[in-house]
Amino acid sequence: MAWVGLDFESALGSVATSLGNIGPGIGSVGPVDNFAHIPAVGKWVLALMMLLGRLELFTVLILFTPYFWKQN
């Protein structure tokens, strides 16, 4: 998230809150602010982080293993 222009604290807070689905983050995405100032590409990245956090990271990673797709 730092590459979209957020400072380190806000980048870390936005990714942590999205991956953990825990609510407000720290920095500029804290409890008294919102995610409106983040560019669209950053919101897409955070949306993917929310999906990974909601589905559990290891469940999503298993979809990318060849063993999962092998026919028996």
PyMOL commands that place a pseudoatom at each C-alpha (Angstrom):
pseudoatom trace, name=CA, resn=MET, resi=1, chain=A, elem=C, hetatm=0, pos=[0.000, 0.000, 0.000]
pseudoatom trace, name=CA, resn=ALA, resi=2, chain=A, elem=C, hetatm=0, pos=[2.994, 2.258, 0.333]
pseudoatom trace, name=CA, resn=TRP, resi=3, chain=A, elem=C, hetatm=0, pos=[3.323, 2.337, -3.454]
pseudoatom trace, name=CA, resn=VAL, resi=4, chain=A, elem=C, hetatm=0, pos=[-0.082, 4.035, -3.764]
pseudoatom trace, name=CA, resn=GLY, resi=5, chain=A, elem=C, hetatm=0, pos=[1.098, 6.904, -1.588]
pseudoatom trace, name=CA, resn=LEU, resi=6, chain=A, elem=C, hetatm=0, pos=[0.242, 5.945, 1.982]
pseudoatom trace, name=CA, resn=ASP, resi=7, chain=A, elem=C, hetatm=0, pos=[2.686, 6.469, 4.797]
pseudoatom trace, name=CA, resn=PHE, resi=8, chain=A, elem=C, hetatm=0, pos=[4.071, 3.358, 6.534]
pseudoatom trace, name=CA, resn=GLU, resi=9, chain=A, elem=C, hetatm=0, pos=[1.661, 3.452, 9.474]
pseudoatom trace, name=CA, resn=SER, resi=10, chain=A, elem=C, hetatm=0, pos=[-1.410, 3.869, 7.273]
pseudoatom trace, name=CA, resn=ALA, resi=11, chain=A, elem=C, hetatm=0, pos=[-0.228, 1.205, 4.806]
pseudoatom trace, name=CA, resn=LEU, resi=12, chain=A, elem=C, hetatm=0, pos=[0.367, -1.302, 7.588]
pseudoatom trace, name=CA, resn=GLY, resi=13, chain=A, elem=C, hetatm=0, pos=[-2.911, -0.419, 9.292]
pseudoatom trace, name=CA, resn=SER, resi=14, chain=A, elem=C, hetatm=0, pos=[-5.004, -0.669, 6.144]
pseudoatom trace, name=CA, resn=VAL, resi=15, chain=A, elem=C, hetatm=0, pos=[-3.590, -4.073, 5.164]
pseudoatom trace, name=CA, resn=ALA, resi=16, chain=A, elem=C, hetatm=0, pos=[-3.898, -5.435, 8.708]
pseudoatom trace, name=CA, resn=THR, resi=17, chain=A, elem=C, hetatm=0, pos=[-7.481, -4.277, 9.111]
pseudoatom trace, name=CA, resn=SER, resi=18, chain=A, elem=C, hetatm=0, pos=[-8.451, -5.634, 5.686]
pseudoatom trace, name=CA, resn=LEU, resi=19, chain=A, elem=C, hetatm=0, pos=[-6.762, -9.016, 6.097]
pseudoatom trace, name=CA, resn=GLY, resi=20, chain=A, elem=C, hetatm=0, pos=[-8.124, -9.435, 9.610]
pseudoatom trace, name=CA, resn=ASN, resi=21, chain=A, elem=C, hetatm=0, pos=[-11.576, -7.967, 8.902]
pseudoatom trace, name=CA, resn=ILE, resi=22, chain=A, elem=C, hetatm=0, pos=[-11.389, -6.129, 12.219]
pseudoatom trace, name=CA, resn=GLY, resi=23, chain=A, elem=C, hetatm=0, pos=[-12.767, -2.664, 11.500]
pseudoatom trace, name=CA, resn=PRO, resi=24, chain=A, elem=C, hetatm=0, pos=[-10.851, 0.615, 11.767]
pseudoatom trace, name=CA, resn=GLY, resi=25, chain=A, elem=C, hetatm=0, pos=[-7.102, 0.573, 11.226]
pseudoatom trace, name=CA, resn=ILE, resi=26, chain=A, elem=C, hetatm=0, pos=[-4.360, 2.934, 12.325]
pseudoatom trace, name=CA, resn=GLY, resi=27, chain=A, elem=C, hetatm=0, pos=[-3.005, 6.066, 10.744]
pseudoatom trace, name=CA, resn=SER, resi=28, chain=A, elem=C, hetatm=0, pos=[-5.083, 7.802, 8.107]
pseudoatom trace, name=CA, resn=VAL, resi=29, chain=A, elem=C, hetatm=0, pos=[-7.540, 4.877, 7.997]
pseudoatom trace, name=CA, resn=GLY, resi=30, chain=A, elem=C, hetatm=0, pos=[-8.138, 4.997, 11.732]
pseudoatom trace, name=CA, resn=PRO, resi=31, chain=A, elem=C, hetatm=0, pos=[-11.387, 5.306, 13.649]
pseudoatom trace, name=CA, resn=VAL, resi=32, chain=A, elem=C, hetatm=0, pos=[-11.854, 9.013, 12.878]
pseudoatom trace, name=CA, resn=ASP, resi=33, chain=A, elem=C, hetatm=0, pos=[-11.161, 8.683, 9.129]
pseudoatom trace, name=CA, resn=ASN, resi=34, chain=A, elem=C, hetatm=0, pos=[-12.044, 6.306, 6.299]
pseudoatom trace, name=CA, resn=PHE, resi=35, chain=A, elem=C, hetatm=0, pos=[-10.672, 4.660, 3.158]
pseudoatom trace, name=CA, resn=ALA, resi=36, chain=A, elem=C, hetatm=0, pos=[-12.035, 7.293, 0.744]
pseudoatom trace, name=CA, resn=HIS, resi=37, chain=A, elem=C, hetatm=0, pos=[-8.656, 8.936, 0.086]
pseudoatom trace, name=CA, resn=ILE, resi=38, chain=A, elem=C, hetatm=0, pos=[-7.042, 5.674, -1.106]
pseudoatom trace, name=CA, resn=PRO, resi=39, chain=A, elem=C, hetatm=0, pos=[-6.765, 5.409, -4.924]
pseudoatom trace, name=CA, resn=ALA, resi=40, chain=A, elem=C, hetatm=0, pos=[-8.895, 2.847, -6.779]
pseudoatom trace, name=CA, resn=VAL, resi=41, chain=A, elem=C, hetatm=0, pos=[-6.026, 0.389, -7.317]
pseudoatom trace, name=CA, resn=GLY, resi=42, chain=A, elem=C, hetatm=0, pos=[-5.354, 0.440, -3.573]
pseudoatom trace, name=CA, resn=LYS, resi=43, chain=A, elem=C, hetatm=0, pos=[-8.997, -0.292, -2.853]
pseudoatom trace, name=CA, resn=TRP, resi=44, chain=A, elem=C, hetatm=0, pos=[-8.824, -3.292, -5.197]
pseudoatom trace, name=CA, resn=VAL, resi=45, chain=A, elem=C, hetatm=0, pos=[-5.767, -4.578, -3.333]
pseudoatom trace, name=CA, resn=LEU, resi=46, chain=A, elem=C, hetatm=0, pos=[-7.539, -4.107, -0.010]
pseudoatom trace, name=CA, resn=ALA, resi=47, chain=A, elem=C, hetatm=0, pos=[-10.642, -5.856, -1.358]
pseudoatom trace, name=CA, resn=LEU, resi=48, chain=A, elem=C, hetatm=0, pos=[-8.481, -8.856, -2.281]
pseudoatom trace, name=CA, resn=MET, resi=49, chain=A, elem=C, hetatm=0, pos=[-6.963, -8.755, 1.195]
pseudoatom trace, name=CA, resn=MET, resi=50, chain=A, elem=C, hetatm=0, pos=[-10.476, -8.825, 2.676]
pseudoatom trace, name=CA, resn=LEU, resi=51, chain=A, elem=C, hetatm=0, pos=[-11.338, -11.821, 0.508]
pseudoatom trace, name=CA, resn=LEU, resi=52, chain=A, elem=C, hetatm=0, pos=[-8.168, -13.644, 1.562]
pseudoatom trace, name=CA, resn=GLY, resi=53, chain=A, elem=C, hetatm=0, pos=[-8.843, -12.855, 5.198]
pseudoatom trace, name=CA, resn=ARG, resi=54, chain=A, elem=C, hetatm=0, pos=[-12.449, -13.935, 5.015]
pseudoatom trace, name=CA, resn=LEU, resi=55, chain=A, elem=C, hetatm=0, pos=[-11.761, -17.212, 3.227]
pseudoatom trace, name=CA, resn=GLU, resi=56, chain=A, elem=C, hetatm=0, pos=[-8.671, -17.917, 5.323]
pseudoatom trace, name=CA, resn=LEU, resi=57, chain=A, elem=C, hetatm=0, pos=[-5.345, -17.501, 3.619]
pseudoatom trace, name=CA, resn=PHE, resi=58, chain=A, elem=C, hetatm=0, pos=[-4.414, -21.181, 3.460]
pseudoatom trace, name=CA, resn=THR, resi=59, chain=A, elem=C, hetatm=0, pos=[-7.721, -22.170, 1.872]
pseudoatom trace, name=CA, resn=VAL, resi=60, chain=A, elem=C, hetatm=0, pos=[-7.117, -19.726, -0.964]
pseudoatom trace, name=CA, resn=LEU, resi=61, chain=A, elem=C, hetatm=0, pos=[-3.483, -20.806, -1.368]
pseudoatom trace, name=CA, resn=ILE, resi=62, chain=A, elem=C, hetatm=0, pos=[-4.563, -24.445, -1.776]
pseudoatom trace, name=CA, resn=LEU, resi=63, chain=A, elem=C, hetatm=0, pos=[-6.446, -23.440, -4.929]
pseudoatom trace, name=CA, resn=PHE, resi=64, chain=A, elem=C, hetatm=0, pos=[-3.083, -22.639, -6.526]
pseudoatom trace, name=CA, resn=THR, resi=65, chain=A, elem=C, hetatm=0, pos=[-1.463, -26.015, -5.824]
pseudoatom trace, name=CA, resn=PRO, resi=66, chain=A, elem=C, hetatm=0, pos=[-1.334, -28.644, -8.603]
pseudoatom trace, name=CA, resn=TYR, resi=67, chain=A, elem=C, hetatm=0, pos=[-2.336, -31.385, -6.143]
pseudoatom trace, name=CA, resn=PHE, resi=68, chain=A, elem=C, hetatm=0, pos=[-5.754, -29.779, -5.648]
pseudoatom trace, name=CA, resn=TRP, resi=69, chain=A, elem=C, hetatm=0, pos=[-6.537, -29.860, -9.383]
pseudoatom trace, name=CA, resn=LYS, resi=70, chain=A, elem=C, hetatm=0, pos=[-5.157, -33.360, -10.092]
pseudoatom trace, name=CA, resn=GLN, resi=71, chain=A, elem=C, hetatm=0, pos=[-7.763, -35.846, -11.325]
pseudoatom trace, name=CA, resn=ASN, resi=72, chain=A, elem=C, hetatm=0, pos=[-7.978, -39.107, -9.412]
for i in range(1, 72): cmd.bond("trace and resi %d" % i, "trace and resi %d" % (i + 1))
show_as sticks, trace
zoom trace
